[in-house]
Amino acid sequence: MGSMHLFLNNSVSPVADLPRLFKLGNGRHFVRPNARRVSASLNLDIQSPVSANLDDSRLGFGGSKGVMDMEASVLVGTYARAPVVLSSGKGCLLYDVEGREYIDMTAGIAVNALGHGDPDWVKAVVEQANLLTHVSNVYYSIPQVELAKRLVECSFADRVFFSNSGTEANEAAIKFARKFQRFSQPDEKHPATEFISFSNCFHGRTMGALALTSKEHYRSPFEPVMPGVTFLEYGNIQAAKEAIKRGKTAAVFVEPIQGEGGIYSATKEFLQSLRNVCDDAGALLVFDEVQCGLGRTGYLWAHEAHGIAPDMMTLAKPLAGGLPIGVVLVTERVALAINYGDHGSTFAGGPLVCNAALAVLDKIRKPEFLASVSKKALYLKELLAQKLGGNPHVKEIRGLGLIAGIELDVPAAPLVDACRNSGLLILTAGKGNVVRLVPPLVISQQELESAAEILSECMPALDKSKLK
């Protein structure tokens, strides 16, 4: 068993005695806000204070099994779903159709930054739905222009392009990079068209973004994908210096923090070297902050931790609080290369989704909100160090802000299942051996304590899996 290394990206002080109010099956206690009864055994018995809002019987499903059976018969089988049918949520808690309660440490894969049912978000959606939902980009709409204005105000960028998802944002950035090279080198018969990406990266599942994604099993069933992509070792400065070439490299795509890849953080030296080499080679530097951006690190943008700005940045997941949106932020010199008709979208930047995004952005960008994320992030890492640091299966705890990874020496799936059965929702990352924690940014310290306690109580599930 490997030794456990702890990377907190913050100074750590010992955790004081945690409040112990609710009783676990083994006699230990932990805080569980608002819950009447909690059991951390694998046979969950939780009474929720909030009844499920969905009356599944009126839809003809007859409970969770009915929904899952129907899903299997009508949907294309692209998802290996967890066996739970969620019907309602409030804050950082979710409820299934039987009324069981779960602490949400997934936030819809880092999407629900304000949790579930945030009143300001709900108000923005309802008010805009009563005014205007969709007009297409044939016409102007006020929420779109206002959102773009605020994104420019709080970022490095001069211009904004809206899409509907993270993968679409990366597709747009690919096209913009290619067009920029043709625009900036008009006399070149063969301008730069190739791209650099990195090990463990994830940029999306459409054909261009997929070509930039390193995991071969994502790409191989759909080859040939877009040619001209070179994968380098994430963090390898020398390899980047050798591979990024003038007249060859159009752009370099990099995640300041890799989410899907296993919660690996880029160093300042690595990002600065990419910035320098791209400038020397005439290539564009693109930061993919689809998962790590908009407050998750305790900074508004993840790259702000290092003070290094890109030429383009892609955003998506948390911006509209659960509604589909993607964004490419660009500098003026990139925007100058783009003409009418070069790219577009019917749905992107619609009034409804942009008004929702305004509510999210206005709340998260406040200094006091970002400070609260940093404070809770430090506390979470203290809890993880205290509760899991001595476990022989834990090789490393890493991350920045409220994006944390727990690397294990065995697959994480048994732990994910055990936690779900005990009222905690978590994700995996990397090669399936990393627990990914990306809770809503509004999560309370008590909820973090509860989550850490359940994780600790469920760790024996990994022992059982290793024996099989």
C-alpha positions in Angstrom: 0.0 0.0 0.0 1.4 3.4 -1.0 2.0 6.2 1.5 -0.6 8.9 1.7 0.3 12.5 0.6 -1.8 15.5 1.5 -1.9 18.6 -0.8 -4.1 21.2 0.6 -3.1 24.3 -1.3 -3.8 26.2 2.0 -2.3 26.3 5.4 -4.0 23.8 7.7 -4.8 24.0 11.3 -6.1 21.1 13.4 -9.9 20.6 13.3 -11.5 21.3 16.6 -13.9 18.8 18.2 -16.7 18.5 15.7 -20.3 18.9 16.9 -21.9 15.5 17.4 -25.6 15.6 17.3 -27.0 12.7 15.2 -26.4 9.1 15.9 -24.9 6.6 13.4 -25.5 2.9 13.5 -22.3 2.2 15.3 -23.1 4.6 18.2 -21.0 7.5 16.9 -22.6 10.9 16.1 -22.4 13.6 13.5 -24.3 16.7 12.4 -27.1 16.2 9.9 -29.0 19.5 9.6 -32.8 19.1 9.4 -32.8 15.3 9.3 -35.0 13.5 11.8 -33.3 10.1 11.6 -30.1 9.0 9.9 -28.4 5.6 9.5 -25.0 5.2 8.0 -25.4 1.5 7.6 -25.7 0.2 4.0 -29.4 -0.4 4.5 -30.5 3.2 4.5 -33.4 4.3 6.7 -33.8 8.0 6.5 -36.9 10.1 7.1 -36.8 13.3 5.2 -38.3 16.5 6.5 -39.2 17.4 2.9 -41.5 15.1 1.1 -40.8 14.4 -2.5 -42.5 16.9 -4.8 -43.0 14.5 -7.6 -46.0 12.3 -7.5 -44.6 9.6 -9.6 -47.9 7.6 -9.4 -49.7 10.2 -11.5 -47.1 9.6 -14.2 -47.7 5.9 -14.1 -44.2 4.8 -12.9 -45.0 3.4 -9.4 -41.8 4.3 -7.6 -38.1 4.2 -8.4 -38.2 0.8 -10.0 -40.9 1.8 -12.4 -38.9 4.9 -13.5 -35.7 2.8 -14.0 -37.5 0.1 -15.9 -39.1 2.7 -18.2 -35.8 4.4 -18.8 -34.2 1.2 -19.9 -36.9 0.8 -22.6 -37.1 4.3 -24.0 -33.6 5.9 -23.7 -30.4 5.2 -25.7 -28.1 3.4 -23.3 -25.3 6.0 -23.0 -25.4 6.4 -19.2 -24.6 3.9 -16.4 -26.8 5.6 -13.9 -26.8 5.2 -10.2 -29.9 3.4 -9.0 -31.7 6.4 -7.5 -34.5 8.5 -8.9 -34.2 12.1 -7.7 -37.4 14.2 -7.5 -36.6 17.3 -5.5 -33.9 19.3 -3.8 -33.4 22.2 -1.5 -30.0 23.8 -0.9 -27.4 21.1 -0.7 -29.9 18.3 0.0 -31.6 16.0 -2.6 -34.6 13.7 -2.2 -35.6 10.7 -4.2 -39.2 9.6 -5.1 -39.4 7.6 -1.9 -38.5 10.6 0.2 -34.9 9.5 1.1 -32.5 12.4 1.8 -29.0 12.8 0.3 -26.2 15.3 0.9 -25.2 16.5 -2.5 -21.5 16.6 -3.0 -21.8 16.4 -6.8 -23.8 19.6 -7.6 -24.9 18.0 -10.9 -21.2 17.6 -11.8 -20.1 21.0 -10.6 -23.2 22.7 -12.1 -25.5 23.7 -9.2 -23.1 26.2 -7.6 -25.9 27.8 -5.6 -27.5 24.5 -4.7 -31.1 23.6 -5.5 -33.9 26.1 -5.5 -31.9 29.2 -4.8 -34.5 31.9 -4.4 -32.7 34.5 -6.4 -32.2 32.1 -9.3 -35.8 30.9 -9.2 -37.0 34.5 -9.2 -34.8 35.3 -12.2 -36.1 32.3 -14.1 -39.7 32.8 -13.4 -39.7 36.5 -14.1 -37.9 36.1 -17.4 -40.1 33.1 -18.4 -43.1 35.5 -18.0 -41.5 38.0 -20.2 -39.5 36.3 -23.0 -37.9 32.9 -23.3 -36.4 32.6 -26.7 -36.0 34.8 -29.8 -32.8 33.3 -31.5 -29.8 35.3 -32.4 -31.5 36.9 -35.3 -32.5 39.6 -32.8 -31.0 41.4 -29.8 -32.1 40.6 -26.3 -31.4 42.5 -23.1 -30.3 39.7 -20.8 -27.7 38.4 -23.3 -26.1 41.8 -23.8 -26.1 42.5 -20.0 -24.6 39.1 -19.2 -21.8 39.6 -21.8 -21.1 43.1 -20.4 -20.7 41.7 -16.9 -18.5 38.8 -18.0 -16.2 41.3 -19.7 -16.2 43.5 -16.7 -15.0 40.7 -14.4 -12.5 38.9 -16.6 -9.5 39.3 -18.9 -11.8 39.3 -22.0 -13.0 41.9 -24.4 -15.7 39.9 -26.1 -18.0 37.0 -25.5 -19.5 34.2 -27.6 -22.4 32.2 -26.2 -23.1 28.5 -26.8 -25.2 25.8 -25.0 -22.6 23.6 -23.3 -18.9 23.2 -22.4 -18.2 20.9 -25.4 -19.9 23.5 -27.7 -17.7 26.2 -26.2 -14.6 24.2 -26.9 -15.8 23.5 -30.4 -16.2 27.3 -30.9 -12.7 27.9 -29.5 -11.3 25.4 -32.0 -12.9 27.2 -34.9 -11.8 30.6 -33.5 -8.2 29.5 -33.2 -8.1 28.2 -36.8 -9.7 31.4 -38.1 -7.4 33.6 -36.1 -4.3 31.9 -37.6 -5.7 32.5 -41.1 -6.6 36.1 -40.3 -3.3 36.9 -38.6 -1.2 35.3 -41.4 -3.1 36.2 -44.6 -0.2 35.6 -46.9 0.5 32.1 -45.5 -0.6 29.3 -47.8 -0.6 26.9 -44.9 -1.4 28.7 -41.6 -1.1 26.8 -38.3 -3.9 24.4 -37.8 -2.7 21.9 -35.1 -3.5 21.8 -31.4 -1.8 20.8 -28.2 -3.7 19.2 -25.4 -2.5 17.2 -22.3 -2.7 13.9 -20.5 -5.7 13.3 -18.3 -7.6 16.1 -20.0 -11.3 16.3 -20.8 -12.7 18.9 -23.2 -16.0 17.3 -24.3 -17.7 14.6 -26.5 -18.4 16.3 -29.8 -16.0 15.5 -32.6 -13.6 18.4 -32.2 -13.6 18.6 -28.4 -13.4 14.8 -28.4 -10.2 15.0 -30.5 -8.7 17.2 -27.7 -9.7 14.7 -25.0 -6.9 12.4 -23.9 -8.7 9.2 -22.8 -8.4 6.9 -25.8 -11.5 4.9 -24.9 -13.6 8.0 -25.4 -12.1 8.6 -28.9 -11.5 5.2 -30.4 -15.1 4.1 -31.1 -15.6 7.3 -33.2 -12.3 7.6 -35.1 -11.2 9.2 -37.3 -11.7 12.3 -35.1 -10.2 15.7 -36.0 -6.5 15.2 -36.9 -3.6 17.4 -35.8 -3.8 17.0 -32.0 -0.7 16.3 -29.9 -1.0 15.2 -26.3 1.7 16.2 -23.9 2.3 15.3 -20.3 0.3 17.6 -18.0 2.8 19.9 -16.3 5.8 19.0 -18.5 7.3 22.4 -19.3 10.1 21.1 -21.5 7.8 18.9 -23.6 5.6 22.0 -24.2 8.6 24.1 -25.3 9.6 21.5 -27.8 6.1 20.8 -29.2 4.6 24.3 -29.6 5.8 25.6 -33.0 5.2 28.7 -35.0 3.4 28.0 -38.2 2.2 24.6 -36.9 0.4 25.1 -33.5 -2.8 27.1 -33.7 -3.7 26.8 -30.0 -3.0 25.1 -26.7 -5.9 23.9 -24.7 -5.3 23.3 -21.0 -7.5 23.0 -17.8 -6.0 25.0 -14.9 -7.5 22.2 -12.7 -8.4 18.9 -14.4 -11.7 17.7 -13.1 -12.6 14.5 -15.0 -8.9 13.7 -15.3 -8.5 13.3 -11.5 -8.3 16.8 -9.8 -4.8 17.7 -10.9 -3.8 21.4 -10.5 -1.5 23.1 -12.9 1.4 25.0 -11.3 2.1 28.7 -11.9 5.4 27.8 -13.6 3.6 25.4 -16.0 0.9 27.9 -17.0 3.5 30.8 -17.3 5.7 28.6 -19.5 2.7 27.9 -21.8 1.9 31.6 -21.9 5.5 32.5 -22.9 5.8 29.7 -25.5 2.5 30.5 -27.1 3.4 34.2 -27.4 6.7 33.2 -29.0 5.1 30.8 -31.4 2.1 32.9 -32.3 -0.3 30.3 -30.9 -3.3 31.0 -28.8 -3.6 29.9 -25.2 -7.0 28.5 -24.2 -8.0 27.8 -20.6 -10.8 25.3 -20.2 -12.6 26.4 -17.0 -15.8 24.6 -17.8 -15.6 22.7 -14.4 -13.1 24.7 -12.3 -14.2 28.2 -13.1 -16.7 30.7 -11.6 -15.8 30.6 -7.9 -15.1 26.9 -7.4 -11.5 27.5 -6.4 -12.3 30.5 -4.2 -11.2 32.8 -7.1 -13.8 33.9 -9.6 -11.6 32.2 -12.3 -9.2 29.4 -11.5 -6.3 31.0 -13.4 -6.5 34.1 -11.2 -4.7 32.1 -8.5 -1.6 32.4 -10.7 -2.2 35.7 -12.3 -1.8 34.4 -15.9 -4.4 35.3 -18.5 -5.3 33.3 -21.6 -6.3 34.4 -25.1 -9.6 32.5 -24.8 -11.4 30.8 -21.9 -14.3 28.4 -22.1 -17.0 28.3 -19.4 -20.2 26.3 -18.9 -21.3 24.2 -16.0 -22.2 26.5 -13.1 -22.9 29.7 -15.0 -26.7 29.4 -15.4 -27.4 27.4 -12.2 -28.6 24.2 -14.0 -29.8 25.6 -17.3 -27.7 24.9 -20.4 -25.1 27.5 -21.3 -21.6 27.7 -22.6 -19.3 30.7 -23.1 -16.1 31.5 -24.9 -14.4 34.6 -23.6 -11.9 36.1 -26.0 -9.5 39.0 -26.3 -10.1 41.8 -28.9 -7.4 40.5 -31.2 -9.1 37.1 -31.4 -12.5 38.6 -31.9 -11.3 40.7 -34.8 -10.7 37.5 -36.8 -14.3 36.4 -36.5 -16.9 37.6 -39.1 -20.7 37.3 -39.5 -21.6 33.7 -40.2 -18.4 32.2 -39.0 -20.2 30.5 -36.2 -23.6 30.5 -34.6 -26.3 28.8 -32.6 -30.1 28.9 -32.5 -30.5 28.5 -28.8 -27.3 30.0 -27.4 -27.6 33.1 -25.2 -31.4 33.1 -25.0 -33.1 35.5 -22.6 -34.2 32.9 -20.1 -30.8 31.2 -19.6 -28.9 34.6 -19.6 -31.2 36.0 -16.9 -30.6 32.9 -14.8 -26.9 33.3 -15.4 -27.0 36.9 -14.3 -28.4 35.9 -10.9 -25.7 33.3 -10.5 -22.8 35.5 -11.6 -23.9 38.4 -9.5 -24.0 36.3 -6.4 -20.7 34.4 -6.9 -18.6 37.3 -8.0 -19.1 39.1 -4.7 -15.8 39.1 -2.6 -17.6 37.9 0.5 -19.0 34.9 -1.4 -15.6 33.9 -2.8 -14.1 34.3 0.7 -16.7 32.0 2.1 -15.8 29.4 -0.6 -12.1 29.6 0.4 -12.9 29.2 4.1 -15.2 26.2 3.6 -12.6 24.7 1.2 -9.9 24.8 3.9 -12.3 23.3 6.4 -13.2 20.5 4.0 -9.6 19.6 3.5 -9.0 19.6 7.2 -11.9 17.2 7.6 -10.7 14.9 4.9 -7.2 14.9 6.4 -8.6 14.1 9.8 -11.2 11.5 8.8 -9.4 9.8 5.9 -5.7 10.7 6.1 -4.8 7.6 8.0 -6.7 5.1 5.8 -4.4 2.8 4.0 -6.4 3.0 0.8 -6.0 6.8 0.6 -2.9 7.7 -1.5 -3.4 11.4 -1.9 -5.9 14.2 -1.1 -5.6 17.1 -3.5 -7.5 20.1 -5.0 -8.1 23.8 -4.7 -11.2 25.4 -3.3 -14.3 23.2 -3.4 -13.0 20.8 -6.0 -11.3 18.0 -4.1 -10.0 14.6 -5.2 -9.2 11.6 -3.0 -7.0 9.2 -4.8 -7.4 5.6 -3.8 -5.3 2.5 -4.4 -8.5 0.6 -5.5 -11.5 1.5 -7.6 -13.8 4.0 -5.9 -17.1 2.5 -7.1 -17.8 0.5 -3.9 -17.2 3.6 -1.8 -19.5 5.6 -4.1 -22.2 3.0 -3.7 -21.8 2.7 0.1 -22.0 6.5 0.5 -25.1 6.7 -1.7 -26.8 4.0 0.4 -25.9 6.1 3.5 -27.3 9.4 2.2 -24.3 11.0 0.4 -23.8 11.5 -3.3 -20.2 11.7 -4.6 -18.5 11.2 -8.0 -15.5 9.5 -9.4 -12.7 10.8 -11.6 -9.4 9.8 -13.2 -9.3 6.1 -13.9 -12.1 5.4 -11.5 -9.9 5.4 -8.5 -10.4 9.0 -7.5 -13.3 10.3 -5.4 -14.4 13.7 -6.8 -16.1 16.2 -4.4 -17.6 19.2 -6.1 -20.4 20.3 -3.7 -22.6 23.4 -4.2 -20.6 26.5 -3.2 -23.2 27.3 -0.6 -22.7 24.1 1.4 -22.6 24.7 5.1 -19.8 23.6 7.5 -22.3 21.2 9.2 -23.1 19.6 5.9 -19.3 19.2 5.2 -18.9 17.6 8.5 -21.8 15.1 7.8 -20.3 14.3 4.4 -16.8 13.7 5.8 -18.3 11.5 8.5 -20.2 9.3 6.0 -17.1 9.0 3.9 -15.2 7.8 6.9 -17.9 5.4 8.0 -18.1 3.9 4.4 -14.4 3.4 3.8 -14.6 -0.3 4.9 -16.5 -1.0 1.7 -13.1 -0.7 -0.1 -11.7 -3.5 2.1 -14.5 -5.8 1.0 -14.0 -4.9 -2.7 -10.2 -5.7 -2.5 -11.0 -9.2 -1.2 -13.1 -10.0 -4.2 
